[in-house]
């Protein structure tokens, strides 16, 4: 249509899928050692708050482009730390073989429903104090929380503990401790059109 104003890409609003693609790019950068975990966490938080493509340009300007065909290699061991804040991994992210999580006075959410598993068995060492930790697994995945110690808190699991003999779904082994807080391991909840 003549005279129609077409917004530049910088002004276009991002979709959830667009944000997930940027997070995957940041995930690749931290796995390659281009970003520290603190930088990764700060940039992911900014991406999740972004409304337009212009909002995320500065977050990836110093990173190489990711080949959309090449798979993102998961790091072997990743350590995440948080104090009096939120630690969240959601969307499409690479799950390492071993994940160490240390959190005080805050909340932890590891949403693995759309995550990429490079290993069938994943170990999570979880140490939380005065906070909550929620691990959401993809359907069919199993978990073991026998190695978790609780003190003035609780650990609940709502998924099978033992995989089937021919299972190919991920199996997550969780160890560590939770003090004055809660640990919940579950599948996604659904209500009408919503899931979480």
C-alpha positions in Angstrom: 0.0 0.0 0.0 1.4 3.4 -1.0 2.5 5.5 1.9 2.5 2.6 4.4 5.1 3.0 7.2 7.1 -0.2 7.6 8.9 -0.5 11.0 12.6 -1.4 10.9 13.7 -4.7 12.4 15.0 -2.9 15.5 11.4 -1.7 16.2 9.7 -5.0 15.6 8.3 -6.8 18.7 9.9 -10.1 19.5 8.0 -13.4 19.9 8.8 -16.0 22.6 10.5 -18.1 19.9 12.7 -15.1 19.0 13.7 -14.7 22.6 14.5 -18.4 22.9 16.8 -18.2 19.8 18.8 -15.3 21.5 19.0 -17.3 24.7 20.3 -20.3 22.7 23.0 -18.0 21.2 24.0 -16.9 24.7 24.0 -20.5 25.9 26.4 -21.4 23.1 28.7 -18.5 24.1 28.9 -19.5 27.8 29.6 -23.1 26.8 32.5 -21.9 24.6 33.9 -19.7 27.4 33.0 -16.4 25.7 30.8 -15.3 28.6 31.1 -15.8 32.3 28.1 -17.3 34.2 27.4 -13.9 35.7 27.3 -12.2 32.3 25.2 -15.0 30.9 22.7 -14.7 33.7 22.5 -10.9 33.3 22.0 -11.1 29.6 19.4 -13.9 29.7 17.4 -11.8 32.2 17.6 -8.8 29.9 16.5 -10.9 26.9 13.5 -12.2 28.8 12.5 -8.6 29.5 13.1 -7.4 25.9 10.2 -6.3 23.8 11.9 -5.4 20.5 14.8 -6.7 18.4 16.6 -3.4 19.2 16.5 -4.2 22.9 18.7 -7.3 22.4 21.2 -6.0 19.8 23.7 -4.9 22.4 23.4 -8.3 24.2 24.8 -10.2 21.3 26.8 -7.6 19.4 30.2 -8.9 20.8 29.3 -12.6 20.0 29.8 -14.5 16.7 26.7 -15.7 14.9 25.5 -19.2 15.6 25.1 -21.6 12.7 21.4 -22.5 12.9 22.2 -26.0 11.5 25.0 -26.9 13.9 23.9 -28.3 17.3 24.9 -26.4 20.4 27.4 -28.5 22.4 26.7 -28.8 26.1 29.5 -28.0 28.5 30.5 -31.0 30.7 30.2 -29.2 34.0 28.4 -25.9 34.7 28.2 -24.1 38.0 25.3 -21.6 38.8 25.3 -19.3 41.8 22.6 -17.0 43.2 22.2 -15.1 46.4 18.9 -13.4 47.4 17.7 -13.6 43.8 16.1 -15.8 41.1 18.1 -18.3 39.1 16.1 -19.5 36.1 16.8 -21.7 33.1 13.9 -22.0 30.7 13.2 -22.5 27.0 15.8 -24.2 24.8 19.1 -24.5 26.7 21.9 -27.0 26.7 21.9 -29.2 29.8 25.5 -30.2 30.9 26.4 -33.6 32.1 26.8 -32.2 35.6 25.2 -29.1 36.9 26.1 -27.5 40.2 23.6 -25.1 41.7 24.3 -23.0 44.8 21.5 -20.6 45.9 20.8 -18.7 49.1 17.7 -16.9 50.0 16.1 -17.1 46.6 14.4 -19.3 44.1 15.7 -21.7 41.5 13.8 -22.9 38.4 15.3 -25.4 36.1 12.7 -25.9 33.4 14.0 -28.8 31.2 10.8 -29.3 29.1 12.5 -27.8 26.0 16.1 -28.2 27.0 18.7 -30.0 24.8 20.2 -33.0 26.6 23.7 -34.1 25.4 23.8 -36.9 27.9 21.1 -39.4 28.9 22.1 -39.3 32.6 22.5 -35.9 34.1 23.8 -35.1 37.6 22.6 -32.1 39.5 24.3 -31.1 42.7 21.9 -28.8 44.4 22.7 -26.7 47.5 19.9 -24.4 48.5 19.3 -22.4 51.7 16.2 -20.5 52.7 14.6 -20.8 49.3 12.8 -23.0 46.8 14.0 -25.1 44.0 11.8 -26.5 41.2 13.0 -28.8 38.5 10.5 -29.4 35.6 11.4 -32.5 33.5 10.2 -33.4 30.0 7.5 -36.1 29.9 9.0 -39.6 30.1 12.1 -38.4 32.0 12.9 -39.9 35.4 14.8 -38.7 38.5 16.4 -39.8 41.7 16.5 -37.6 44.8 17.8 -40.2 47.3 21.1 -38.2 47.6 19.3 -35.0 48.8 19.5 -34.1 52.5 16.8 -31.9 53.9 17.0 -29.7 57.1 13.9 -27.8 58.2 12.6 -28.3 54.6 11.1 -30.8 52.2 11.9 -32.6 49.0 9.1 -33.9 46.8 9.2 -35.8 43.6 6.3 -36.4 41.3 8.0 -38.4 38.5 9.2 -42.0 38.3 12.5 -42.8 40.1 13.5 -45.7 38.0 13.7 -45.6 34.1 12.2 -48.4 32.1 14.9 -51.0 30.9 14.8 -49.7 27.2 14.1 -46.1 28.1 15.8 -43.4 26.1 14.4 -40.4 28.0 16.8 -38.4 30.3 17.4 -39.6 33.8 18.4 -36.9 36.3 20.3 -37.8 39.5 19.9 -35.0 42.1 22.2 -34.8 45.2 23.1 -32.1 47.7 21.0 -30.4 50.4 18.1 -28.1 51.0 17.9 -26.2 54.3 14.8 -24.2 55.3 13.3 -24.5 51.9 11.7 -26.9 49.4 12.7 -29.0 46.4 10.1 -30.1 43.9 10.8 -32.3 40.9 7.8 -32.7 38.5 6.5 -32.7 35.0 4.7 -29.6 33.6 1.4 -28.5 35.0 -1.4 -27.8 32.6 -4.6 -25.9 32.9 -6.7 -25.2 29.8 -4.3 -23.4 27.4 -1.6 -22.7 30.0 1.3 -24.8 31.0 4.1 -24.2 33.5 
